Amino acid sequence: MTVAYDFTATDIDGHQRPLSEFAGQVLLVVNVASRCGFTPQYAGLEQLWRERSGQGLAVLGFPCDQFGHQEPGDEAAIRDFCALNFGVTFPMFAKVEVNGPGAHPLWAWLRREKRGLLGTGAIKWNFTKFLVGRDGRVLARYAPRTRPEALLGAIDRALARPPR
């Protein structure tokens, strides 16, 4: 069976990063964008990372430009924007596609594992969030409007569960 830790992604600095380095941690995987109405959620994601990373939470940001051209910059511009405006220190990855034939394999898998509202698989917009348990399986999918702080209860429950 495939789990989140089976994938590899290019980080924001251009290095291949196996997600197996996060094995045993709870993951919050989010497609992000710098020019979106939901961009202020970066602050909430960073707060979750700072408050819960020591307990085993990893927030993983994946910039995406598939929705309204809201992530037009290159990786250096994205990294600088996130650091300067939101103090982002959680792991960020290179820009990916989350839908269509060019979708990153992680995102294609996430979409298959947990469908959205009305059973749709496609990601509808920036800041869609997937909560992955310590065993690497998808626990939940959250809509872009769901603010990071609203996930605290679900994150704490996932952190309390030992890996299988």
Contacts in CASP RR format, 6 or more apart in sequence:
PFRMAT RR
TARGET T0000
AUTHOR 0000-0000-0000
METHOD contacts of the structure
MODEL  1
MTVAYDFTATDIDGHQRPLSEFAGQVLLVVNVASRCGFTPQYAGLEQLWR
ERSGQGLAVLGFPCDQFGHQEPGDEAAIRDFCALNFGVTFPMFAKVEVNG
PGAHPLWAWLRREKRGLLGTGAIKWNFTKFLVGRDGRVLARYAPRTRPEA
LLGAIDRALARPPR
2 109 0 8 1.000
3 135 0 8 1.000
3 136 0 8 1.000
3 137 0 8 1.000
4 19 0 8 1.000
4 22 0 8 1.000
4 27 0 8 1.000
4 29 0 8 1.000
4 106 0 8 1.000
4 109 0 8 1.000
4 110 0 8 1.000
4 132 0 8 1.000
4 136 0 8 1.000
4 137 0 8 1.000
4 138 0 8 1.000
5 18 0 8 1.000
5 19 0 8 1.000
5 20 0 8 1.000
5 22 0 8 1.000
5 23 0 8 1.000
5 24 0 8 1.000
5 136 0 8 1.000
6 19 0 8 1.000
6 20 0 8 1.000
7 18 0 8 1.000
7 19 0 8 1.000
7 105 0 8 1.000
7 106 0 8 1.000
7 109 0 8 1.000
8 16 0 8 1.000
8 17 0 8 1.000
8 18 0 8 1.000
8 19 0 8 1.000
9 16 0 8 1.000
9 17 0 8 1.000
9 19 0 8 1.000
9 62 0 8 1.000
9 93 0 8 1.000
9 94 0 8 1.000
9 96 0 8 1.000
9 104 0 8 1.000
9 106 0 8 1.000
10 16 0 8 1.000
10 17 0 8 1.000
10 93 0 8 1.000
10 94 0 8 1.000
11 17 0 8 1.000
11 91 0 8 1.000
11 92 0 8 1.000
11 93 0 8 1.000
11 94 0 8 1.000
12 63 0 8 1.000
12 75 0 8 1.000
12 78 0 8 1.000
12 79 0 8 1.000
12 92 0 8 1.000
12 93 0 8 1.000
12 94 0 8 1.000
13 75 0 8 1.000
13 79 0 8 1.000
14 75 0 8 1.000
14 94 0 8 1.000
17 91 0 8 1.000
17 93 0 8 1.000
19 27 0 8 1.000
19 60 0 8 1.000
19 106 0 8 1.000
22 58 0 8 1.000
22 60 0 8 1.000
23 136 0 8 1.000
24 56 0 8 1.000
24 134 0 8 1.000
24 135 0 8 1.000
24 136 0 8 1.000
24 163 0 8 1.000
25 56 0 8 1.000
25 57 0 8 1.000
25 58 0 8 1.000
25 134 0 8 1.000
26 56 0 8 1.000
26 57 0 8 1.000
26 58 0 8 1.000
26 131 0 8 1.000
26 132 0 8 1.000
26 133 0 8 1.000
26 134 0 8 1.000
26 155 0 8 1.000
26 158 0 8 1.000
26 159 0 8 1.000
27 57 0 8 1.000
27 58 0 8 1.000
27 59 0 8 1.000
27 60 0 8 1.000
27 130 0 8 1.000
27 131 0 8 1.000
27 132 0 8 1.000
27 133 0 8 1.000
27 136 0 8 1.000
28 45 0 8 1.000
28 48 0 8 1.000
28 57 0 8 1.000
28 58 0 8 1.000
28 59 0 8 1.000
28 60 0 8 1.000
28 129 0 8 1.000
28 130 0 8 1.000
28 131 0 8 1.000
28 132 0 8 1.000
28 148 0 8 1.000
28 151 0 8 1.000
28 155 0 8 1.000
29 60 0 8 1.000
29 61 0 8 1.000
29 62 0 8 1.000
29 106 0 8 1.000
29 110 0 8 1.000
29 129 0 8 1.000
29 130 0 8 1.000
29 132 0 8 1.000
30 45 0 8 1.000
30 59 0 8 1.000
30 60 0 8 1.000
30 61 0 8 1.000
30 62 0 8 1.000
30 127 0 8 1.000
30 128 0 8 1.000
30 129 0 8 1.000
30 130 0 8 1.000
31 61 0 8 1.000
31 62 0 8 1.000
31 63 0 8 1.000
31 64 0 8 1.000
31 96 0 8 1.000
31 98 0 8 1.000
31 107 0 8 1.000
31 123 0 8 1.000
31 126 0 8 1.000
31 127 0 8 1.000
31 128 0 8 1.000
32 39 0 8 1.000
32 42 0 8 1.000
32 45 0 8 1.000
32 61 0 8 1.000
32 62 0 8 1.000
32 63 0 8 1.000
32 64 0 8 1.000
32 71 0 8 1.000
32 92 0 8 1.000
32 126 0 8 1.000
32 127 0 8 1.000
33 39 0 8 1.000
33 63 0 8 1.000
33 64 0 8 1.000
33 65 0 8 1.000
33 67 0 8 1.000
33 70 0 8 1.000
33 71 0 8 1.000
33 126 0 8 1.000
33 127 0 8 1.000
34 63 0 8 1.000
34 70 0 8 1.000
34 71 0 8 1.000
34 73 0 8 1.000
34 77 0 8 1.000
34 78 0 8 1.000
34 81 0 8 1.000
34 82 0 8 1.000
35 70 0 8 1.000
35 71 0 8 1.000
35 72 0 8 1.000
36 67 0 8 1.000
36 70 0 8 1.000
36 71 0 8 1.000
36 125 0 8 1.000
36 126 0 8 1.000
36 127 0 8 1.000
38 125 0 8 1.000
38 126 0 8 1.000
38 127 0 8 1.000
38 144 0 8 1.000
38 145 0 8 1.000
39 126 0 8 1.000
41 127 0 8 1.000
41 147 0 8 1.000
41 148 0 8 1.000
42 82 0 8 1.000
42 85 0 8 1.000
42 86 0 8 1.000
42 88 0 8 1.000
43 86 0 8 1.000
44 147 0 8 1.000
44 148 0 8 1.000
44 149 0 8 1.000
45 59 0 8 1.000
45 61 0 8 1.000
45 88 0 8 1.000
45 90 0 8 1.000
45 148 0 8 1.000
46 59 0 8 1.000
46 86 0 8 1.000
46 87 0 8 1.000
46 88 0 8 1.000
46 89 0 8 1.000
46 90 0 8 1.000
47 148 0 8 1.000
47 149 0 8 1.000
48 57 0 8 1.000
48 59 0 8 1.000
48 148 0 8 1.000
48 149 0 8 1.000
48 151 0 8 1.000
48 152 0 8 1.000
48 155 0 8 1.000
49 57 0 8 1.000
49 58 0 8 1.000
49 59 0 8 1.000
49 89 0 8 1.000
49 90 0 8 1.000
50 89 0 8 1.000
52 155 0 8 1.000
52 156 0 8 1.000
52 159 0 8 1.000
53 59 0 8 1.000
53 90 0 8 1.000
55 159 0 8 1.000
56 159 0 8 1.000
57 155 0 8 1.000
57 159 0 8 1.000
58 90 0 8 1.000
58 91 0 8 1.000
59 90 0 8 1.000
59 91 0 8 1.000
60 90 0 8 1.000
60 91 0 8 1.000
60 92 0 8 1.000
60 93 0 8 1.000
61 90 0 8 1.000
61 91 0 8 1.000
61 92 0 8 1.000
61 93 0 8 1.000
62 92 0 8 1.000
62 93 0 8 1.000
62 95 0 8 1.000
62 96 0 8 1.000
62 98 0 8 1.000
62 104 0 8 1.000
62 106 0 8 1.000
62 107 0 8 1.000
63 71 0 8 1.000
63 75 0 8 1.000
63 78 0 8 1.000
63 92 0 8 1.000
63 93 0 8 1.000
63 94 0 8 1.000
63 95 0 8 1.000
63 96 0 8 1.000
64 71 0 8 1.000
64 95 0 8 1.000
64 96 0 8 1.000
64 97 0 8 1.000
64 98 0 8 1.000
64 123 0 8 1.000
64 126 0 8 1.000
65 71 0 8 1.000
65 72 0 8 1.000
65 73 0 8 1.000
65 95 0 8 1.000
66 97 0 8 1.000
66 98 0 8 1.000
66 99 0 8 1.000
66 123 0 8 1.000
67 125 0 8 1.000
67 126 0 8 1.000
70 126 0 8 1.000
71 78 0 8 1.000
71 95 0 8 1.000
71 126 0 8 1.000
73 95 0 8 1.000
74 95 0 8 1.000
75 94 0 8 1.000
75 95 0 8 1.000
78 92 0 8 1.000
78 95 0 8 1.000
79 92 0 8 1.000
82 88 0 8 1.000
82 92 0 8 1.000
83 89 0 8 1.000
96 103 0 8 1.000
96 104 0 8 1.000
96 106 0 8 1.000
96 107 0 8 1.000
97 103 0 8 1.000
97 104 0 8 1.000
97 107 0 8 1.000
98 104 0 8 1.000
98 107 0 8 1.000
98 111 0 8 1.000
98 123 0 8 1.000
98 128 0 8 1.000
99 107 0 8 1.000
99 111 0 8 1.000
99 122 0 8 1.000
99 123 0 8 1.000
103 111 0 8 1.000
107 123 0 8 1.000
110 130 0 8 1.000
110 138 0 8 1.000
110 141 0 8 1.000
111 121 0 8 1.000
111 122 0 8 1.000
111 123 0 8 1.000
112 121 0 8 1.000
113 130 0 8 1.000
113 137 0 8 1.000
113 138 0 8 1.000
114 130 0 8 1.000
114 138 0 8 1.000
114 140 0 8 1.000
114 141 0 8 1.000
115 121 0 8 1.000
115 141 0 8 1.000
116 124 0 8 1.000
116 141 0 8 1.000
116 143 0 8 1.000
117 143 0 8 1.000
124 143 0 8 1.000
124 144 0 8 1.000
125 144 0 8 1.000
126 144 0 8 1.000
127 144 0 8 1.000
128 141 0 8 1.000
128 142 0 8 1.000
128 143 0 8 1.000
128 144 0 8 1.000
129 141 0 8 1.000
129 142 0 8 1.000
129 146 0 8 1.000
129 148 0 8 1.000
129 151 0 8 1.000
130 138 0 8 1.000
130 140 0 8 1.000
130 141 0 8 1.000
130 142 0 8 1.000
131 138 0 8 1.000
131 139 0 8 1.000
131 140 0 8 1.000
131 141 0 8 1.000
131 142 0 8 1.000
131 151 0 8 1.000
131 154 0 8 1.000
131 155 0 8 1.000
131 158 0 8 1.000
132 138 0 8 1.000
132 139 0 8 1.000
133 139 0 8 1.000
133 158 0 8 1.000
133 161 0 8 1.000
133 163 0 8 1.000
134 158 0 8 1.000
134 159 0 8 1.000
134 161 0 8 1.000
134 162 0 8 1.000
134 163 0 8 1.000
134 164 0 8 1.000
135 163 0 8 1.000
135 164 0 8 1.000
139 154 0 8 1.000
139 158 0 8 1.000
140 154 0 8 1.000
142 150 0 8 1.000
142 151 0 8 1.000
END
